[in-house]
Amino acid sequence: MSGLLGRLGEWCARHGLLVLALWVLAAGLLTAGTVVWGRPVNNNVAIPGTDAQRAHELMREGFGPGFDPGGTVQLVLYTPKGTLNEKARKKAVERSMDALRRTPHVAQVETPYRVGGMSPSLRIGIITVRLRGQDTTKIAQTSEQLAAAAAPAARAGIEVVPSDSSTPADKQIKTGVSEVIGVVVALLVLLFAFGTLVAAIVPIFTAIVSIGVGLGIIGLLGHIVDVPSTASILATMIGLGVGIDYALFLLSRHRALLARGVAVHEAVRRTAASSGGAVLFAGGTVVIALSALMLAGFPLLATLGWITGVSVVCAVLTSITLVPALLGILGQRINALRLPFFGRAARRDGPATGWTRLGLWVARRPWRVLAVTVVVLAALAAPAVTMRLGPLDDGYGDKGTSARRAYELIEAGFGPGANAGLIAVAETDERIAKSTPPDPLVQVLRQRIEHIEGVAFVAEPMVNDDGRSVMFQVVPDYAPSDPRALDVVKRVRAVQVPGARLHVGGEVAGMADAGDRMMSRTPLVVGVVVLLSALLLLLAFRAPLVAVKAAVMNLVSLGAAFGALAVVFSQGLGSRVVGMDPPVSADGSYLATLFFSVPIDTYVPLMLFAVLFGLSMDYEVFLLTSVRQAYTRSGDNRAAVAEGLGSTGRVITSAALIMVAVFTAFIAYPDPLVKVFGVGLAVAIAVDATLIRGFLVPATMVLLGRLNWWIPRWLDRLLPNLSVEGHEEDAPPAERTEPLLVDAGRHARRP
């Protein structure tokens, strides 16, 4: 495989202008396509086979307009002075309702002057708008149009805030500032690493082209499949980080070869054969980990996984084609525009001595290094047991958004449970008539639900058109993020009345089902990711113990990431630091506390596992590649570990700094979900590039000795030869030496 990649890299270098033009053209056309045809998103949170999904299906059958996801928008009214019942304000509200009825797709407008539509203070009310035939993928735009139609109320001094029926995953996230911050910091790191402006710009340019192509593909895929609105932000985060990193690894190797006097095209070929193979395998592990999310049983999470994988594939393709093309075009000018005080020239005399000394220091005391590192990592991971999972409601959103303002007004006027409404739909064996008083079966159902602990209110029941199901809107005592709300869902579902089967839907019920489904599937997903990633490493290095050890090391860095999430969010020790606003207390004031706990959405740990496992494998592949090359040349395991750490330490550190900078920059986003991902990704990469790759991996490799590269003869014969090492790139420029081979890890020999 290394030979094929080498030939591909050399061809791209010799036809650099053509390759560059094709990539830029692809990015331009795809971006233009999304401008012309749009980027449709659809946050389909359906979970087939769950109780909540059955309740939502029944909601659509004969209950009138608006009883389906995206079919209801609430306009929250608030007057700071007087009440909404005062004559002038009431007339303004009625004129607003008339305007709403004339708005396209509005099927029904429910007045706030109804039972349950007005707060006890008469200062907060809710206009419920039920829609029919609207574009359910544009909930936010629809809500804004309806709020604009309520202008008469706004002119009367009434605050009008739209609140739609979307979940946190539906919120449209706009990109911009964080990407710029991440790119600027990455450029500074690259300047320090390379010392020349031209070399620093190459990874940035490559990553931007990769992101342009990836986002264009994702945007157009929205016309074919349901693409969540958060897909683009996750794709940008991951794609930008790995795109810069992959190009950095290739560029570092290329400049080192040029410094040794290797001709430009030959240097490109050797770089593509060695580092290009490592990039291909590293990217493959990320894609495998993300693709395994399809086994989680949560369609939204599965789509997020493979859609994010598109950006990784684009990063790999640009790295093994566009980077060689740019290197061929620039030639020796890759070292042009050297900046004073930045970076150091590529060394001719071997790896960076600082990292080599660290490797030798670890090699002399592996047991002590292993013990101390394990203790430190265990301490970092210990808080993970306190992680608080649950729905992340709009009460934790940015204070400047209408979603949070509406949430707070509803909570202040109607109680915390008004934002966590449940939909209980009962299928009946016999037809029920729409009558007053209600059918005895309906009365029994309502009474049973009303007497459940934690239920604050049950609205008047609604019977569908064919009389085969009845719906109750249930308001619990607790907010959506309160764990006790999940207990209410379980109690309502436990209601049993002869002749009826009760199903419970709504946001809280849906997230409860999603959590249960993913908890049951988590062992499967983790097992598949670990197994396939280890298999890929086995194919790459033909070393079973190395493959298993790499998978275990990645799990260790994940523990540290989850521990950091628990400290920052679940324990609240850093919630303000990452820019989150405190929630509102029961008396309507903001909590005057420095720390406050924030729940983490139930699907976030599994998504983070997949992403982090793949990204952590990147540095493992690059380090192992260098160690294996050194061991193949010398046969000395201790020296090979030190040399491998020395030759990759500076590059891996620079790559990790870039990725940490990119992920940290995204913490500035107002969306809490993005903050959680930013913190988790940044901490995991930082720990992985320092404690794991700098101490734990070298110590274990020294202790294992020749067993690192041991492979049973039967397995050696069975596995295909897909080595990513590319030994020929280390040959002197005038000739190629015969590579050393390692036979079953016992001794080195010439072929």
Secondary structure by P-SEA (a helix, b strand, c coil): caaaaaaaaaaaaaaaaaaaaaaaaaaaaaaaaaaaccccccccccccccaaaaaaaaaacccccccccccbbbbbbbbcccccccaaaaaaaaaaaaaaaacccccbbbbccccccccccccbbbbbbbbcccccccaaaaaaaaaaaaaaaaaacbbbbbbcccccccccccccaaaaaaaaaaaaaaaaacccccccaaaaaaaaaaaaaaaaaaaaaccccccccaaaaaaaaaaaaaaaaaaaaaaaaaaaaaaacccaaaaaaaaaaaaaaaaaaaaaaaaaaaaaccccccaaaaaaaaaaaaaaaaaaaaaacaaaaaaaaaccccccccccccccccccccccaaaaaaaaaaaacaaaaaaaaaaaaaaaaccccccccccccccccccccaaaaaaaaaaacccccccbbbbbbbbbcccccccccccaaaaaaaaaaaacccccccccccccccccbbbbbcccccccccaaaaaaaaaaaacccccbbbbbbcaaaaaaaaaaaaaaaaaaaaaaaaaaaaaaaaaacccaaaaaaaaaaaaaaaaaaaaaaaaaccccccccccccccccccccccccccbbbbbcccaaaaaaaaaaaaaaaaaaaaaaaaaaaaaaacccaaaaaaaaaaacaaaaaaaaaaaaaaaaaacccccaaaaaaaaaaaaaaaaaaccccccaaaaaaaaaccccccccaaaaaacccccccccccccccccccbbbbbccccccccc
